[in-house]
Amino acid sequence: MRLPKLVILPFVMATTWKDITKKRLTQGDWSLIIANLIPVIGVWILNWSAKEVFLVYCLETIIIGCFTLLKMLITGIIVKKDEWQTTGGSSAKQPFWFFMLFFLVHYGLFVAVQMGIFFAVSGIGDEHGITFFNFFSKWPSLLTNDAYIMLGVFIISYGIRLTTDFILTGDYKTSSLGYIMFQPYGRIFIQQVTVILGSMFLSFGAGKIFILVFALIKIFFEVIVDFDLIIRRSAKEELKSWRESNEVIETHIHKIN
């Protein structure tokens, strides 16, 4: 059986930065700001390793993916099935596990590419003999207690965000599975670009400076820019276009009959 292809939603950007920046920060946003500033304090004041911090930022991509799967599971238990739009302009109801499986494979490729480029450019892969097949068995040996503290802080901050911005607000009842699935991609694109650039700085011994720049860029794009609003607008435009196409088709059918 051939699976339907997913249509990537077009990003309909607003005309000004004011339109796509948040008017008010949530508790989850503040927790993420704190989580991103802790590595900066660690590197600049507590002499934490810049390489470890960048490795943790890479692992953060996996953490985001796990929380996205958890959100899809929570919503999936409520909605059971959701609309899956195909390249042909039609749509069909698919079970929530279908969305989760697609995300796991598609997002997993993003993570694999990011990790591969980071380890290759920074030299960490060659230094520690890390390959695609032994990554999950090797990375724990690269982290010290400082790195595990950072990982713990990120996990707690995303847990707070999940609770305050998704569960307590009731978004889990009204969000579509497709919307949840696309949520992390805007942030992950920014993170991948900055992590890869940072790995170059690491190879030249300038990781400490870039940690500060990287953290500020992450905070701006992850917290200040309202990616959720952009995705909602994109989804709304896509739905409108799909409905208009269906109306045109139905009109032609009536004329033929």
C-alpha positions as CSV (number, residue, x, y, z in Angstrom):
1,M,0.0,0.0,0.0
2,R,1.4,3.4,-1.0
3,L,1.4,5.9,1.7
4,P,0.1,9.5,0.9
5,K,2.7,12.2,0.8
6,L,2.5,15.0,3.2
7,V,2.1,18.6,1.9
8,I,4.6,20.9,3.6
9,L,2.7,23.9,4.8
10,P,3.8,27.2,3.2
11,F,4.9,29.8,5.7
12,V,2.8,32.9,5.1
13,M,5.0,35.5,6.8
14,A,3.6,38.7,8.3
15,T,4.7,42.0,6.9
16,T,6.5,43.2,10.0
17,W,8.5,41.7,12.8
18,K,5.9,43.2,15.2
19,D,3.3,40.8,13.8
20,I,5.3,37.7,14.5
21,T,6.8,38.5,17.9
22,K,5.1,37.6,21.1
23,K,3.3,40.3,23.0
24,R,3.6,38.5,26.3
25,L,5.9,35.7,27.5
26,T,4.5,32.7,29.2
27,Q,5.9,30.8,32.2
28,G,7.2,28.2,29.8
29,D,9.0,30.9,27.8
30,W,10.7,32.2,30.9
31,S,11.8,28.7,31.9
32,L,13.4,28.3,28.5
33,I,15.2,31.7,28.8
34,I,16.7,30.5,32.1
35,A,17.6,27.1,30.6
36,N,19.5,28.8,27.7
37,L,21.3,31.3,30.0
38,I,22.6,28.6,32.4
39,P,25.1,27.2,29.8
40,V,26.4,30.7,29.2
41,I,27.0,31.3,32.9
42,G,28.6,27.8,33.1
43,V,31.1,28.5,30.3
44,W,32.0,32.1,31.1
45,I,32.0,31.9,34.9
46,L,32.2,28.2,36.0
47,N,34.7,27.1,33.3
48,W,32.4,24.5,31.7
49,S,33.6,22.9,28.5
50,A,32.3,24.7,25.4
51,K,32.3,21.4,23.5
52,E,30.1,19.8,26.1
53,V,27.7,22.7,25.9
54,F,27.4,22.3,22.1
55,L,26.9,18.6,22.5
56,V,24.1,19.2,25.0
57,Y,22.5,21.7,22.5
58,C,22.6,18.9,19.9
59,L,21.0,16.5,22.3
60,E,18.4,19.2,23.0
61,T,17.1,18.5,19.5
62,I,16.3,14.9,20.6
63,I,14.6,16.2,23.8
64,I,12.4,18.5,21.7
65,G,11.5,15.6,19.5
66,C,10.5,13.4,22.5
67,F,8.3,16.1,23.9
68,T,6.6,16.6,20.5
69,L,5.9,12.9,20.4
70,L,4.5,13.1,23.9
71,K,2.2,16.1,22.9
72,M,1.0,14.1,19.9
73,L,0.2,11.1,22.1
74,I,-1.7,13.3,24.6
75,T,-3.8,14.9,21.8
76,G,-4.1,11.6,19.9
77,I,-5.7,9.9,22.9
78,I,-8.4,12.6,22.7
79,V,-8.9,13.0,18.9
80,K,-8.0,9.4,17.8
81,K,-7.8,10.4,14.2
82,D,-7.0,13.6,12.3
83,E,-6.9,15.0,8.7
84,W,-3.9,14.1,6.6
85,Q,-3.7,16.2,3.4
86,T,-2.0,14.7,0.4
87,T,-0.3,16.2,-2.7
88,G,-3.4,15.5,-4.8
89,G,-5.4,18.1,-2.8
90,S,-7.5,15.5,-1.0
91,S,-7.4,14.5,2.6
92,A,-8.1,11.4,4.6
93,K,-8.4,10.6,8.3
94,Q,-5.4,8.9,9.8
95,P,-4.9,7.5,13.3
96,F,-2.6,9.5,15.7
97,W,0.0,6.8,15.6
98,F,0.4,7.4,11.9
99,F,1.4,11.0,12.6
100,M,3.7,9.9,15.3
101,L,5.4,7.3,13.1
102,F,5.9,9.8,10.2
103,F,7.3,12.4,12.6
104,L,9.7,9.9,14.2
105,V,11.2,9.0,10.8
106,H,11.2,12.5,9.3
107,Y,12.4,14.3,12.4
108,G,14.9,11.5,13.0
109,L,16.6,12.3,9.6
110,F,16.9,15.9,10.7
111,V,18.6,14.9,13.9
112,A,20.9,12.4,12.1
113,V,22.1,15.1,9.6
114,Q,22.7,17.6,12.4
115,M,24.7,15.2,14.5
116,G,26.7,14.0,11.6
117,I,27.7,17.5,10.5
118,F,28.4,18.7,14.0
119,F,30.7,15.8,14.9
120,A,32.5,16.0,11.5
121,V,33.1,19.8,11.6
122,S,34.0,20.0,15.3
123,G,36.3,17.0,15.2
124,I,34.6,15.4,18.1
125,G,33.6,12.4,16.0
126,D,37.1,11.5,14.9
127,E,38.5,12.3,18.3
128,H,36.2,9.8,20.1
129,G,35.5,7.4,17.3
130,I,31.8,8.3,17.1
131,T,29.9,6.9,14.1
132,F,26.2,6.8,13.1
133,F,25.9,3.3,14.6
134,N,27.5,3.8,18.0
135,F,26.4,7.4,18.8
136,F,23.8,6.4,21.4
137,S,26.3,4.1,23.2
138,K,29.1,6.6,23.0
139,W,27.6,10.0,23.9
140,P,27.1,9.3,27.7
141,S,30.8,8.9,28.0
142,L,31.4,12.4,26.6
143,L,29.4,14.2,29.2
144,T,30.5,15.3,32.7
145,N,28.2,16.2,35.6
146,D,28.1,19.7,34.3
147,A,26.6,18.5,31.0
148,Y,24.1,16.3,32.8
149,I,23.0,19.4,34.8
150,M,22.4,21.3,31.5
151,L,20.4,18.3,30.1
152,G,18.3,18.2,33.3
153,V,17.6,21.9,33.1
154,F,16.4,21.6,29.5
155,I,14.2,18.6,30.2
156,I,12.6,20.5,33.2
157,S,12.1,23.7,31.2
158,Y,10.4,21.8,28.3
159,G,8.3,19.9,30.9
160,I,7.2,23.2,32.4
161,R,6.4,24.5,28.9
162,L,4.4,21.3,28.1
163,T,2.4,21.7,31.3
164,T,1.8,25.4,31.3
165,D,1.4,26.2,27.6
166,F,-0.2,22.9,26.4
167,I,-2.0,21.0,29.1
168,L,-3.2,23.7,31.5
169,T,-4.3,26.0,28.6
170,G,-6.3,23.1,27.1
171,D,-4.4,23.3,23.8
172,Y,-4.1,19.5,23.8
173,K,-7.9,19.3,23.2
174,T,-8.0,21.8,20.3
175,S,-4.6,21.4,18.5
176,S,-4.5,19.3,15.3
177,L,-1.9,16.5,15.1
178,G,-0.5,18.1,11.9
179,Y,0.0,21.4,13.7
180,I,1.8,19.7,16.6
181,M,4.0,17.7,14.3
182,F,5.2,20.9,12.5
183,Q,5.8,22.9,15.7
184,P,9.5,22.1,16.3
185,Y,10.7,22.5,12.7
186,G,11.1,26.3,12.6
187,R,13.1,26.3,15.8
188,I,15.1,23.2,14.8
189,F,16.1,24.8,11.5
190,I,17.6,27.8,13.4
191,Q,19.2,25.6,16.0
192,Q,20.8,23.4,13.3
193,V,22.3,26.3,11.5
194,T,23.7,27.9,14.6
195,V,25.0,24.6,16.0
196,I,26.8,23.8,12.8
197,L,28.3,27.3,12.7
198,G,29.3,26.9,16.3
199,S,31.1,23.6,15.6
200,M,33.3,25.6,13.2
201,F,34.0,28.1,15.9
202,L,34.9,25.2,18.2
203,S,37.5,23.9,15.7
204,F,39.2,27.4,15.8
205,G,39.1,27.6,19.7
206,A,36.5,30.3,19.8
207,G,33.6,28.3,21.3
208,K,33.4,30.5,24.4
209,I,32.5,33.6,22.5
210,F,30.0,31.8,20.2
211,I,28.2,30.2,23.2
212,L,27.0,33.7,24.2
213,V,26.0,34.6,20.6
214,F,24.4,31.2,20.1
215,A,22.3,31.5,23.3
216,L,21.1,34.9,22.4
217,I,20.1,33.8,18.9
218,K,18.3,30.8,20.4
219,I,16.4,32.9,22.9
220,F,15.3,35.3,20.2
221,F,14.0,32.7,17.8
222,E,12.7,30.2,20.3
223,V,11.0,32.6,22.7
224,I,10.5,36.0,21.2
225,V,9.5,34.9,17.6
226,D,6.0,33.4,17.7
227,F,6.5,30.3,15.6
228,D,3.2,28.9,16.7
229,L,1.4,31.9,15.3
230,I,3.2,31.5,12.0
231,I,2.3,27.8,11.7
232,R,-1.3,28.5,12.6
233,R,-1.5,31.1,9.9
234,S,0.1,28.7,7.4
235,A,-2.3,26.0,8.3
236,K,-5.3,28.4,8.0
237,E,-4.1,29.5,4.5
238,E,-3.6,25.9,3.5
239,L,-7.1,24.9,4.7
240,K,-8.6,27.9,2.9
241,S,-6.8,26.9,-0.3
242,W,-7.9,23.3,0.0
243,R,-11.6,24.3,0.5
244,E,-11.5,26.6,-2.5
245,S,-10.1,23.8,-4.6
246,N,-12.9,21.5,-3.5
247,E,-15.5,24.1,-4.3
248,V,-14.1,24.5,-7.9
249,I,-14.1,20.7,-8.4
250,E,-17.7,20.5,-7.1
251,T,-18.8,23.3,-9.4
252,H,-17.3,21.5,-12.4
253,I,-19.0,18.3,-11.4
254,H,-22.4,20.0,-11.2
255,K,-21.9,21.6,-14.6
256,I,-21.1,18.2,-16.1
257,N,-24.2,16.7,-14.5
